[in-house]
Amino acid sequence: MDMQFGYGALGSLPRIRDCRACRESSYDRSGGNADWIIVKPGETKCFAQMSGAGVVRHIWFGGGSPEEHYHRKVLLRMYWDGEDTPSVDVPLGDFFGVGHGAAGNYFSLPLSMYQADSPPKPTRQCWFPMPYSNGARFELVNEGEADYRHYYYVDYEQYDEIPADLGRFHAQWRRENPTVAVPHPEDGSELKNVTGEENYVILDAAGRGQYVGCVLSVQGLSPKWWGEGDDMVFVDDEIGRDGSLKWPPRIHGTGTEDFMNFSYEFPVRDTAYGLYHGVSLAGATQQKDWGTLEGKTNQWSTYRFHIQDPIPFRERIIVSCEHGHANDRADDWSSVAYWYQIEPHKPFPEMLPVAKRLPRPVE
């Protein structure tokens, strides 16, 4: 079976596909114009369910809630092949690339968000392909105090069967608020990190698969630049059975802004986004001396997608980043990791309660 799952989409368009295109959507079944569903406070609602074999190709969400920070209070969950625990369990806004319970404007190849209204009711798009062999289920969990109005498309293809070696799509949210700062040596010598043990962990997955990117959201809690931390990815034999890390990892970066494919801090303009990397939420309206937090929210969301350069793993992967040089800063870090793997997946960390998911106040 010749199936096109890559992103070289233009080149594959002349190839006639042997499948059926379908859609689950919130259209008004009565023929009217009430094209939405309501997810009430405390409710878990399955809004799309498919049977058999297929591939989700595109997701579009509209709508919103009058409640502040609802993007952190509403959870998005996805299940493949009848599994009991979700392969996707992420706050709504974070899944679509913007953290801190906020909404933003950016466009990338697999994800985008467009915010036009206030209070925020952005449109959100996802083009990550999501294969399944025996059904798929999509849920929203409203842990807020107001109704969430949900408009949606889930566009998918039906197949008789899909290849056995296709990984399942996964997305996981984490937060460390604040990170624990490693103290500088009392003798004034340079703080160094030659273990990776204290890094912020973006993903810790086991099995066989490939990591395809992340959204990183940080709020700097003290003056000076928070992005001097190196990214480090430990794969397979670089991770002991006891979880110990073998130094140095084959994949080691040079700074958080470099990790996200920028340099010398992050740009603050509202067009600093691209197909594979970018800033989806800028914590400043103009470039200022990082020695002060004056005039800034210092809430940032930035993304790096490994579409052309996924990182495969056969047994285990730990994707991490220093929080400040050698982990010397205590800031609010959260992230979404995206990856594919053969099931079963390692259990996710328990989702934090709403109170611990909400963004910090902006001074």
C-alpha positions as CSV (number, residue, x, y, z in Angstrom):
1,M,0.0,0.0,0.0
2,D,1.5,3.3,-1.1
3,M,0.4,5.9,1.4
4,Q,1.7,9.5,1.6
5,F,2.3,10.5,5.2
6,G,5.0,13.1,4.7
7,Y,4.8,16.8,4.3
8,G,6.1,16.9,0.7
9,A,2.5,17.5,-0.1
10,L,2.8,19.4,-3.4
11,G,4.8,16.7,-5.0
12,S,2.3,14.0,-4.0
13,L,-0.8,15.8,-5.2
14,P,-0.9,14.1,-8.7
15,R,-0.9,10.7,-7.1
16,I,-4.5,9.5,-6.9
17,R,-5.3,8.3,-3.4
18,D,-7.2,5.1,-2.6
19,C,-9.2,6.2,0.4
20,R,-12.4,8.0,1.3
21,A,-12.3,11.6,2.6
22,C,-14.6,12.3,5.6
23,R,-15.3,15.0,8.2
24,E,-16.6,15.2,11.7
25,S,-17.9,18.7,12.4
26,S,-20.2,20.8,14.6
27,Y,-22.6,21.7,11.9
28,D,-26.2,22.3,12.9
29,R,-28.0,18.9,12.3
30,S,-31.3,20.7,12.1
31,G,-30.2,22.7,9.0
32,G,-30.0,25.9,11.0
33,N,-27.0,28.1,11.8
34,A,-26.2,27.0,15.4
35,D,-23.0,25.3,14.2
36,W,-21.4,24.6,17.6
37,I,-21.6,22.4,20.6
38,I,-21.4,23.4,24.3
39,V,-19.1,21.8,26.8
40,K,-20.4,22.6,30.2
41,P,-18.2,23.2,33.3
42,G,-17.1,19.9,34.7
43,E,-18.1,18.0,31.6
44,T,-16.0,15.6,29.5
45,K,-17.5,15.5,26.0
46,C,-16.5,13.2,23.1
47,F,-17.0,15.4,20.1
48,A,-15.6,13.1,17.3
49,Q,-15.3,9.4,17.1
50,M,-14.2,7.3,14.1
51,S,-14.2,3.6,13.5
52,G,-12.0,1.3,11.5
53,A,-8.7,2.4,10.0
54,G,-7.9,5.9,9.0
55,V,-5.7,9.0,9.2
56,V,-6.7,12.4,10.7
57,R,-5.3,15.0,8.3
58,H,-6.6,18.3,9.5
59,I,-8.2,19.8,12.6
60,W,-9.8,23.2,12.9
61,F,-11.3,24.6,16.1
62,G,-13.2,27.9,16.6
63,G,-15.1,29.2,19.5
64,G,-14.2,30.0,23.1
65,S,-15.3,30.9,26.6
66,P,-15.9,34.3,28.4
67,E,-13.7,33.0,31.2
68,E,-10.2,34.3,31.6
69,H,-7.4,31.8,30.8
70,Y,-9.8,29.1,29.5
71,H,-7.0,27.9,27.2
72,R,-5.5,26.4,30.3
73,K,-8.7,25.2,31.8
74,V,-10.0,23.2,28.9
75,L,-8.1,20.0,28.1
76,L,-7.8,18.3,24.7
77,R,-7.5,14.5,24.7
78,M,-7.1,12.0,21.8
79,Y,-7.3,8.2,21.9
80,W,-6.2,5.7,19.3
81,D,-7.3,2.1,18.7
82,G,-9.5,1.8,21.8
83,E,-6.7,2.6,24.3
84,D,-7.8,3.4,27.9
85,T,-5.4,6.3,28.5
86,P,-5.0,9.2,26.0
87,S,-2.1,9.6,23.7
88,V,-2.8,13.4,23.7
89,D,-3.5,15.2,27.0
90,V,-2.8,18.9,26.7
91,P,-4.4,22.2,27.7
92,L,-6.2,23.5,24.6
93,G,-4.1,26.7,24.0
94,D,-0.8,24.9,24.6
95,F,-1.6,22.1,22.1
96,F,-2.1,24.7,19.4
97,G,1.2,26.5,20.2
98,V,0.5,29.3,22.7
99,G,1.0,28.9,26.4
100,H,0.2,30.9,29.6
101,G,-3.6,30.6,29.0
102,A,-3.2,33.2,26.2
103,A,-4.1,33.5,22.5
104,G,-1.7,34.5,19.8
105,N,-1.2,35.0,16.1
106,Y,1.3,32.8,14.3
107,F,1.4,30.3,11.4
108,S,3.6,27.2,11.1
109,L,3.5,24.1,9.0
110,P,1.8,21.8,11.5
111,L,0.0,24.3,13.8
112,S,-1.4,27.8,13.7
113,M,-3.5,30.2,15.7
114,Y,-5.3,33.4,14.5
115,Q,-6.7,35.7,17.2
116,A,-9.1,38.5,16.1
117,D,-11.5,39.1,18.9
118,S,-11.4,40.2,22.6
119,P,-12.2,38.2,24.7
120,P,-10.1,35.7,22.8
121,K,-11.9,33.4,20.4
122,P,-9.1,32.3,18.1
123,T,-9.2,29.9,15.3
124,R,-6.8,27.0,15.7
125,Q,-5.4,24.6,13.1
126,C,-3.5,21.4,13.2
127,W,-2.0,19.4,10.2
128,F,-0.1,16.7,12.1
129,P,-1.2,13.4,10.5
130,M,-2.7,11.0,13.0
131,P,-3.1,7.4,11.9
132,Y,-5.1,4.7,13.6
133,S,-6.0,1.1,12.8
134,N,-9.1,0.5,15.0
135,G,-10.9,3.7,15.7
136,A,-10.1,7.2,17.2
137,R,-11.8,9.3,19.8
138,F,-11.5,13.1,20.5
139,E,-12.5,14.6,23.9
140,L,-12.7,18.0,25.5
141,V,-12.6,18.3,29.3
142,N,-13.9,21.7,30.6
143,E,-12.4,22.3,34.1
144,G,-13.4,25.9,34.1
145,E,-16.5,27.6,35.5
146,A,-18.2,28.8,32.3
147,D,-19.5,27.1,29.2
148,Y,-17.0,26.5,26.4
149,R,-18.5,27.0,22.9
150,H,-16.9,24.6,20.5
151,Y,-16.8,24.8,16.7
152,Y,-14.8,22.1,15.0
153,Y,-13.8,20.2,11.9
154,V,-11.9,16.9,12.1
155,D,-10.9,16.0,8.5
156,Y,-9.8,12.4,8.1
157,E,-9.3,9.6,5.5
158,Q,-10.8,6.1,5.8
159,Y,-8.7,3.1,4.7
160,D,-9.3,-0.6,4.7
161,E,-6.1,-0.9,6.7
162,I,-2.9,1.0,7.4
163,P,0.7,-0.2,7.5
164,A,1.6,-1.9,10.8
165,D,4.8,0.2,11.2
166,L,3.0,3.6,11.4
167,G,3.5,5.3,14.8
168,R,0.7,6.9,16.7
169,F,0.6,10.6,17.3
170,H,1.3,11.8,20.9
171,A,1.4,15.1,22.6
172,Q,2.2,15.8,26.3
173,W,2.1,18.9,28.5
174,R,4.5,19.5,31.4
175,R,5.2,22.4,33.8
176,E,7.8,23.3,36.4
177,N,6.8,26.4,38.3
178,P,9.3,27.6,39.2
179,T,12.3,25.6,38.1
180,V,14.9,25.0,40.9
181,A,18.0,27.1,40.5
182,V,21.4,25.5,40.9
183,P,23.5,27.9,43.1
184,H,26.7,29.4,41.8
185,P,29.9,28.2,43.4
186,E,30.9,30.3,46.5
187,D,34.4,30.7,45.2
188,G,33.1,32.7,42.2
189,S,34.2,30.1,39.6
190,E,31.9,29.4,36.6
191,L,28.9,27.2,37.2
192,K,29.1,24.2,34.9
193,N,26.7,21.4,33.9
194,V,28.2,18.1,32.8
195,T,25.4,15.7,33.7
196,G,22.1,17.1,32.4
197,E,20.5,15.8,35.6
198,E,18.9,19.2,36.7
199,N,17.6,20.1,33.2
200,Y,13.9,20.9,32.5
201,V,12.4,17.8,30.9
202,I,10.3,18.4,27.8
203,L,9.8,14.7,27.0
204,D,10.6,11.3,28.6
205,A,9.2,8.6,26.3
206,A,9.9,4.9,26.1
207,G,9.4,2.5,23.2
208,R,10.1,2.9,19.5
209,G,9.3,6.2,17.8
210,Q,10.5,9.6,16.8
211,Y,10.3,13.1,18.4
212,V,9.0,15.8,16.1
213,G,9.1,19.0,18.1
214,C,7.9,21.1,21.0
215,V,6.3,24.3,22.1
216,L,8.2,25.9,24.9
217,S,6.5,28.6,27.2
218,V,8.5,30.5,29.7
219,Q,7.8,33.4,32.1
220,G,11.0,35.0,33.3
221,L,10.6,35.7,37.0
222,S,13.7,37.9,37.6
223,P,15.7,40.3,35.6
224,K,18.3,39.4,33.0
225,W,17.9,37.0,30.0
226,W,16.5,33.6,30.9
227,G,17.4,31.8,27.6
228,E,21.1,30.9,28.1
229,G,20.2,27.2,28.7
230,D,21.4,24.5,26.3
231,D,19.1,21.9,24.9
232,M,20.2,18.3,25.4
233,V,18.6,15.2,23.9
234,F,19.5,11.8,25.4
235,V,18.6,8.7,23.2
236,D,18.6,5.0,23.8
237,D,22.1,3.9,25.1
238,E,22.6,7.4,26.6
239,I,20.0,6.5,29.2
240,G,20.6,3.9,31.8
241,R,18.0,1.4,33.0
242,D,17.9,3.4,36.3
243,G,17.4,6.6,34.4
244,S,20.9,7.8,34.7
245,L,22.3,9.9,31.8
246,K,25.5,9.2,29.8
247,W,27.5,12.4,29.2
248,P,27.8,13.9,26.7
249,P,24.7,13.3,24.7
250,R,25.1,13.1,20.9
251,I,22.6,16.0,20.5
252,H,23.7,19.0,22.6
253,G,22.9,22.7,21.8
254,T,24.3,26.1,22.7
255,G,21.4,28.1,24.2
256,T,17.6,28.2,24.4
257,E,17.3,30.8,21.6
258,D,19.5,28.7,19.4
259,F,17.4,25.6,20.3
260,M,14.5,27.5,18.8
261,N,16.6,28.5,15.7
262,F,17.0,32.1,16.7
263,S,20.1,33.9,18.1
264,Y,20.9,36.6,20.5
265,E,17.5,36.4,22.3
266,F,14.1,36.2,20.7
267,P,12.6,38.7,18.4
268,V,9.7,40.7,19.7
269,R,7.9,41.6,16.5
270,D,4.6,39.9,15.7
271,T,5.8,38.3,12.5
272,A,8.6,36.2,14.0
273,Y,7.2,32.8,12.9
274,G,8.0,30.3,10.2
275,L,7.2,26.9,8.9
276,Y,9.4,25.0,11.4
277,H,10.3,27.5,14.2
278,G,9.1,30.8,15.6
279,V,7.7,32.9,18.4
280,S,4.0,32.5,18.9
281,L,3.7,34.8,21.9
282,A,6.2,37.6,22.6
283,G,6.8,38.8,26.1
284,A,7.8,42.3,25.1
285,T,6.6,45.0,22.7
286,Q,10.0,46.4,22.1
287,Q,13.6,45.2,22.7
288,K,14.9,46.6,26.0
289,D,17.7,45.9,28.3
290,W,17.2,42.5,29.8
291,G,18.5,43.8,33.1
292,T,14.9,45.0,33.9
293,L,11.5,43.5,33.5
294,E,9.9,46.9,33.2
295,G,7.3,47.1,30.3
296,K,7.2,43.4,29.7
297,T,4.9,40.5,30.6
298,N,8.0,38.3,30.0
299,Q,5.6,35.5,29.0
300,W,7.0,33.8,25.9
301,S,5.9,30.9,23.7
302,T,8.2,29.6,21.0
303,Y,8.3,26.5,18.9
304,R,10.7,24.2,17.1
305,F,9.2,21.4,14.9
306,H,11.5,18.7,13.6
307,I,9.5,18.1,10.4
308,Q,12.6,17.6,8.1
309,D,14.8,16.3,10.9
310,P,12.8,14.1,13.4
311,I,14.9,12.4,16.1
312,P,14.3,8.6,16.2
313,F,14.5,6.4,19.3
314,R,14.5,2.6,19.6
315,E,14.0,2.3,23.4
316,R,13.9,5.7,25.1
317,I,14.3,9.4,24.7
318,I,14.7,12.3,27.1
319,V,14.4,15.8,25.5
320,S,15.6,18.4,28.0
321,C,16.8,22.0,28.2
322,E,18.8,23.9,30.9
323,H,16.8,26.7,32.6
324,G,19.4,29.4,32.4
325,H,23.1,28.7,32.1
326,A,23.8,25.4,33.8
327,N,20.3,25.6,35.3
328,D,21.0,28.8,37.4
329,R,17.5,30.3,37.0
330,A,14.2,29.8,38.7
331,D,11.5,30.6,36.2
332,D,8.1,29.3,35.1
333,W,8.6,26.7,32.4
334,S,5.9,24.7,30.6
335,S,6.0,22.8,27.3
336,V,4.2,20.5,24.9
337,A,6.2,17.7,23.2
338,Y,5.0,16.1,20.0
339,W,6.1,12.7,18.9
340,Y,5.1,9.4,17.1
341,Q,5.6,6.0,18.5
342,I,4.5,2.4,18.4
343,E,2.2,1.7,21.2
344,P,2.1,1.2,24.1
345,H,3.4,4.5,25.4
346,K,4.9,5.2,28.8
347,P,2.3,6.6,31.3
348,F,2.1,10.4,31.2
349,P,2.8,12.5,34.3
350,E,-0.5,13.2,36.1
351,M,-2.2,16.3,34.7
352,L,-1.9,19.2,37.1
353,P,-5.1,20.5,38.6
354,V,-6.5,23.8,37.2
355,A,-5.1,26.0,40.0
356,K,-1.5,24.7,39.1
357,R,-2.0,25.1,35.4
358,L,-3.0,28.8,35.5
359,P,-0.5,31.4,34.4
360,R,1.3,33.5,37.0
361,P,0.0,37.1,37.4
362,V,1.9,39.7,35.3
363,E,3.2,42.4,37.7
